[in-house]
């Protein structure tokens, strides 16, 4: 697929989602592509991930499930793209479908609600943050709730925006859809628990692999975005990213988290509780202020908007160059 076309589709999809998001009325009546993918993953998990099977068989079943997920999502998106591009104004139809792969507005709204909740009180903040993180909210004080929201913002900027944009540029609508399907599989079955430790192994490892370039790019976009936000430090973001990203237990999440922490002069990650179990990570933005507040969440959102704008501008510039090459 021609690069000028994939760049144009990605740009149109990003602008559409940033402007309108995904209307709730469509969610109620039609669902969402992630929900459709989730049903397929759930069906595979329920049929071929059998508790009595040996670990090797369950790992093989997980590999087979991943192949089915990739083929099904890529084929469906490829068919839709081909059909739409063959009719008048079909480009807009593909862009609208592509916009469902991004989470610019919803991420901003969910994280913003945490700051608003903390303005009302700690319990409201805990309730709001429980919708976007998997850690135990009852263990979080105001600083913990604030850090959790900012960490989720950083990680989801990479996973929910930069990565699908990158793979849509590379592979058009099928590229973006395959990425989203794999990322959804990782969130549903890529857990290190008794049921999914073997079955979800392939999805988790493949998700790590395809997020490698996007996570580094997301960190760089945050560094660039800091140039345009008063009080943010591009040099601090750069130093923290290079110094601290590798300390994170995830091979990818540390890059945007460390960049955001360094830009804002705060400390993120560190010890956290998930399902009652303590998970110990390195601190992103080592030496930064750990006592984060709702105001820090709003500072992070300003930086997020700037980084997102830099990414959209970069896609637009590359599209202009490709169209005139």
N, C-alpha and C positions, 0 to 999 in steps of 0.2 A: 504494500500500500504506500502511495506517495507521501513523503514526509510533509509536503505542504498541506495535504489533506488532513493528516492526523493532527498536525499542529493547529490547523483551523478548527477542527472538531473539538479538540481539547480546550482551546480558547473560548469557543462559543459555549461549551458545556460548563466551564468554570464561571463565566459571566452570568449564565442563566441561573445556576444554582446559587451564586452569591446574591443575585437580585431577588429570586423568588423562593428558593429552597424547594422542598417537596411538599405540596399542599396536603394538609391533614385529611381533606375530603377524599383524595386519591388513596391515602393509606387505608381509610375506612372501607372504600368500595373496591379497590383493586389490589390493595396490599403494596408492598415495596419489593424491588428486585432482591434485596438482601433477605427479605422474608421468604421469597420463593426459593432462593438458594438454601436458606436454612431448613426448609421443609425437605429438600433433597438430602441434605446432610443428616437430618434427623432420621429419615427413612433408612439410610444406609447404616447409621449407627444402631438402629433398632433391629435390623435384619441380619447383618453379617458380623456384628461385634457381639459374639456370644460369650457369656461369662465362663462357660465351662471349657472353652477352647484354650489350648496351650499358648504361651506368649508368642512363639514364633508364628503361629497361624494367625493370631490376632494382628501382629505387625504386618504380615502379608495382606490380610484383609484391609488394613488401613491404607496400604499402598494402592490396592485396587480401588478403594473408595476415592482416594485422591485423584486417580486417573479418571474415574467416572465424573467427578466434580469438575475437573479441568475441561474434559471433552464436552460435557453437557453445556457448561456455561459459555465456552468459546464458540461452540457450534451454534447455539441459540443467538448469541450476539452477532456472530458473523452472518447468519441468515438474515437477521433483522437489518443489519447495516447494508447488505447487498440489495435487499428489496427496497429499502427506503431511498438509497442513492440512485435507484433506477427511475424514480418518479420525481415530478416537479416539487421543489422545496423540500425534498427528502433530506437534504443536509441538515435542515433545522430539526427534523424528526430524530435523526441520529444524535444531534447535539442534546436534545431534550432527554433522550434515553441515557446518554452519557452523563448528564447532570445528576442522575440518581446515584452515581458512584461516588459523589463527593459529599462532604459533611461540613462545609464552611459555615453555613448559617446555624445548623443545629448544634455544632460544637460550641460556637460562640454563645448561643442561647443557654445551653445547659451549664456551661462554666459560669456565665453571668448570673444564673439563678443561685449558684452557691454563694457568691458575694452578696446578693440581695438577701439570701437566707441568713447569713451571718449578721447582717444589719438588724434582723429581727431577733436573733438569739442563737445560741450554740446548737440547740436541738433542731431548729429549722435549717441551719447550715449542714448538720450531719445528715438530715433527711435529703437535702438537695444533692450532697456529694455522693450519697449511696447509689444514685442513678448513673453515675459515670465511673465509679471505681469499684474494685472487688474487695478492698480491704475492710476490716471491721470498723464501722463508723462510730460505734459506742466507745471505742478506745481513743478517739481523736479529740483533742482539745481544739481551740480556735486555730492555733498555729498548724496543727495536724490537718484539719479540714482544709485550710488555705493551701498548704503544700500539696495535698492530694489533688485539689482542683487544678493547680498550676502544672503539676506533673502530668495529669491527664491531658491538659491542653497541649503540652509539648509533644507527648507521645502520639496523640491523635492527629496533631498537625502533620506528622510524618505518615502515619498509617492511613488516615482518613482523607488526606488531601494531596500531599506531595506524591505519595506512591501511586495512587490511581492515575494522577495526572501524568507522571513519568511513563507508566505502562501504556496509557492511552496514546501518548506521543509515539511510543515505539510500535504499538500494534493496533491502533485504532480502537473502536469499541470492543472487539474481542479481547485485546490486550488488557484493557481496563476491567472488563468483566471477569476475566480469568484471575487477575490479581484480587479483585474483591471477593471472588468465590473462595480462593485459598485463604485469604485473611479471615473470612467468616468461618471457614472450617477450623482454623487455628483457635479462634475464640470459642468455638463450640466443643471441639473434641481434642484440642491440643493441650490437655492438662496432664500433669504428672500425678494422677490418682490411679486407684486400682482398676477402674474401668477403662480409662483412656490412655494410660501410660504407654501401652504398646499400640493400640489401635490409632491413636492420634499422633504417634511419633513422626510419621512421614509428613503430615500436614504441618506440624509445628516446625520441623526442620526446613521444609520447603518455604514456609512463610518467612523464617529467618533469612533464608537465602535471597528471596526476591525483594526483601526490604532493605538489604544492605546498601544499595546505591541511594535509595530514597532517604534513608535516615541521615546519611552524611550530607546530602543535598539540603534536607530540612534544617540541619544545624547551620549550614552556610547561609541559608535564607534568613534565619534568625539573626545571625551576625550582620547581614546586610540590612535587615529591617531595623536593627538598633540604631543605625545611622540616622534614621528619620524620626526617632522617638526621643523626646526630651527626657533627660535623666537616665537613659539607657546607655550602656557602654559597649560599643562594638569590640573594642580591644579586650574588655573583660570577658565577653562572650567567646571570643576566639581562644583566649588563654584557657578558660575553664573547659571548653570543648576538647581541646587537645590534651589537657592534663587529666580530666576526670571521666571522660566518656567510657574509657576502657575499664573503669572500676565498677560499672553497672553490671548486674547479673545477666541482663539482656545484651546481645551483641549489637542491638540497634537503638533501644530506647535512650541510652545514655547520651547519644549525640545531640538530639534536640533538647533534652532535659538539661544537660550541662551548659549548652549555649544559652538557654533561657535563664538559668540560674546566674551565670556569669554576667549576662547583660543587665540583670536587675540587682545584682549584689546580694543575692539570697542563697541559702543552702537548701537543696532538695534531696529527695531519696533518703538513704540511711535506713535504720531498722524500721520495719513495718509489719503489721499483723494481717494475715490473710486466713480466714476460717479458723481463727484461734492459734495459728502457727506463726512463729516469728520468722520473718525473712530479713536477712541482713544484707544490705547493699552498701556500696561506698557512697559517700556524700558527693552530690553534684554541686559544684560551686563551693568547694572546700574553703572554709573561712568566712563564708557569707552568713548573713543574718538568718537564723532558723525561726525566729518568732514572727512568722508571716501573718498577714491580716487580710481582710477583705480588700483593702486598698491595694495590696500587692497583687491580688487576683485581677483587679481592674488594670493595673499597670501591665500585667502579663497579657491581658486582652488587647491593650493598645499595641503592644509589640507584635502579637499574633496578627492583628489586622495589617500592620506594616509589612510583616514577612509575607503574608498572603498576597498583598498588593505587589510586592517585588516579584513573586513567582508569576503572577498573572502578567505583569509587564514583561518579564523575561520570555514567557510563551508568546506574547504578542510580537515582541521584537524578532524572535526566531521565525515566527510565521511570516512576518513581513519580508525578512531576508529570503526565506524559501520561496515565497510567491514571486519574488523579483529576481531569482537566481538565473 
